[in-house]
Amino acid sequence: MATSTEGVVGRGALLIGHAAGMLDLVSMPLWVGVLIQFRHMSPPEAGLLITAYMMGVFLTSVSLAPRFDRLPARLIAIGGFIVGAVAFFAIINVDGFAALVPTHFIAGIGAGSALSMVHGTISRSVRPHRLFAIVNFGVAIFSILFFATLPDVVQHSPNVLFYVLGGLLILGAIAAATAFPQPPEGAVGQAGKPATVAGAVPLRLAVILAFVGVALLSAGQGQTYAFLERIGAWRDFPASDIGHMLVISGFLNLLAPIVAALLENMVPRLGAICVALLIHAGICITASTSALFLPYAVAGSLLVFMTIFNHTFMFGTIAKLDPSGRAASSTPAMLTLGAAVGPALGGAVTQFAGFAAIGWVSAAILIVSAVCFVLIGSLRAPAMQPGAA
């Protein structure tokens, strides 16, 4: 079925594919909790398993992105989702750290290849900032359903988590097979235009800085968010209250893409990114250091909100810097390079300095991310101005 990125059906397929491919953003606290509580992994081992998944996503995305505009995006998305689903179902039937590493890695390869095709296609739409906000709305919907049902269920049947994650990837494969869209002809033509010689070097440097900035955002977020549930348990907060916080987080996440879309033409992109990163840093510190449940809950419920908001503006910036879709196709690599480091670093920080130190390390990483986008502004890149991206 031929669909377009500008139609409801095509956007719906991208929304489902984006939600399926971004499952790690939503599921990480439960994922780490299941590995530690039911698979008897130490915090560093659990962090390394998530890192194995993220490295699979990273290596696949960084390999496919340079050739995105010459690849059969729909077929790769279908195959990637199927491979990822099979790997998640395999996790259910294996145990032990040595066996779980390759299954996590293969799951990442599948999800990463599919997500690269989804992100590259979104980037070549007429208004990628707005479309990315729309598909992030799907992630928020999924997070509500996920945390409204899964936390209590996994206490009795932990493998349900992996059935759900694999099932979501199957849904992504079905959506890609039936309605994966093509960008409009005008957007494809514009994507083929090379940068001018005078502007090529600063443009390339701006893309590199954006890559590093997104990776650092993901590392800072992943380090705190991966251990958010464990931090609450360490503080002896009731498990039911932590579950309620995660459900509330899902509802708040619905607002993040809406706010990002409304502000698209009202504020400078890079200014919005830098301010949001500094706020995000303070939230990470609060989540890991508060001995009281209320500050912990408020900060914890805003972690994904800030990531979705920031990433929407970052994606719009990258899409404007490189209309070919190649740079945006590598955003899974940007995200997972940081997310691969984040959980493992969080496990190491916990082992040697305790849970409270996680937020401070995350905050330092997020501040460096903000510096990257300040430097993009100093290059006079066009993406620093308000306007449709």
C-alpha positions, 0 to 999 in steps of 0.5 A, a space after each residue: 500500500 503506497 502511503 505518504 509521510 504527509 498522510 494519516 496512514 503513513 504517519 500512523 505507520 511511522 508512529 507505530 514504528 517509532 514507538 516500537 524502536 524506542 522501546 528502550 526509552 520507556 522500558 529501561 527501569 523495568 528491564 533493569 529491575 527484572 534483570 537484577 531481581 529475577 535474573 539475579 544479575 548484579 547492577 554492573 551486569 544488568 547495565 552491561 546487558 542493556 549496553 549490549 542491546 544499545 551497541 547492537 542498535 548503534 552499530 547497525 544504525 551507524 552502518 546503514 545511515 550513510 547509505 540511507 537515501 539508497 536503501 530499501 527503507 520499507 524492507 529493512 524496517 520489516 526485517 529489522 522489526 522481525 529480527 528484534 522480536 525473535 531475539 526478545 522471545 529468545 531472551 525468555 528461554 535463556 538464562 545466565 549472563 553469557 547467554 543473555 549478552 548475544 540475545 540482547 545484542 541481536 535484539 538491538 541489531 533488529 530494532 536499530 536497523 528498523 528505527 534508522 529507516 523510520 527516522 530517516 523517512 521522518 527527516 525527509 518529510 515536509 516538516 520533520 520537527 512537527 512529524 517527529 513530535 507526532 510520533 513521539 506522542 505515540 511513545 507517550 501513549 505506549 508508556 502510559 499503557 506500559 506502566 499502567 499494566 506491566 509493573 505489577 504483572 512482572 512481579 508475578 511473571 517477569 518474562 511478560 516484559 519480553 513478550 510485550 517488547 517482542 510483540 511491539 516489534 511484531 506490531 512495528 513489522 506489520 505497520 511497516 509491511 502494510 503502510 510504510 510511507 514515502 516522502 513527497 517528491 519535493 522533499 526527495 528532490 531537495 534532499 539531493 542538493 549538495 551543500 555549497 563548498 563555502 558552507 560544507 565544512 561548518 555544516 559538517 562540523 555542526 552535524 558532528 556536534 549535534 551527533 555528540 550532543 544527542 549522544 551525551 543527552 542519551 548517556 546522561 538520561 540513560 544513566 539516571 533513568 535506568 536505575 530510577 526504580 532501583 533508586 526508589 527501592 534503595 530509599 525504601 519507597 513503596 513499590 506501588 508508589 514507584 509504579 504510580 509515579 511511572 504511570 504519571 510520567 506516562 501522562 506527562 510524556 503526552 505533553 512533551 511532543 505537544 509543547 515541542 510542536 507548539 514552540 517550534 516557530 516561537 523560540 530559537 531551536 538551540 536556545 530551547 535545547 540548551 535551557 532544557 538540558 540545564 533543567 534536565 541536569 537539575 532533575 537528574 540530581 533531584 531524582 538520585 539524591 532526594 530522601 523524600 518521595 515527593 521530590 524524587 517522584 516529581 523529578 522521576 516523572 519528568 525524566 522522559 518528558 525532558 528527553 522527548 522535548 529535547 530530542 524533538 528539537 534536536 531532531 528538527 535541528 539535524 533534519 534542517 542541517 542535512 535534508 538528505 535524511 542520512 544524518 537523521 537516519 543515524 539518530 538511533 546511533 546517536 541515542 544508543 551510543 550514549 544509552 549504551 554507556 549510560 546504564 553501564 556507567 550507572 552500574 559502575 557509579 552505583 558499585 563504587 559511589 552509591 545510587 546518589 552519585 548517579 544524578 551528579 554524573 548525569 548532570 555533568 554529562 548533560 551540561 557538556 551536551 548543552 555546550 555542543 549546541 552552544 558551539 553549533 550556534 557559534 557556527 552560525 548554522 541556519 538551524 539556530 533560528 526559529 522556523 519550520 524544520 
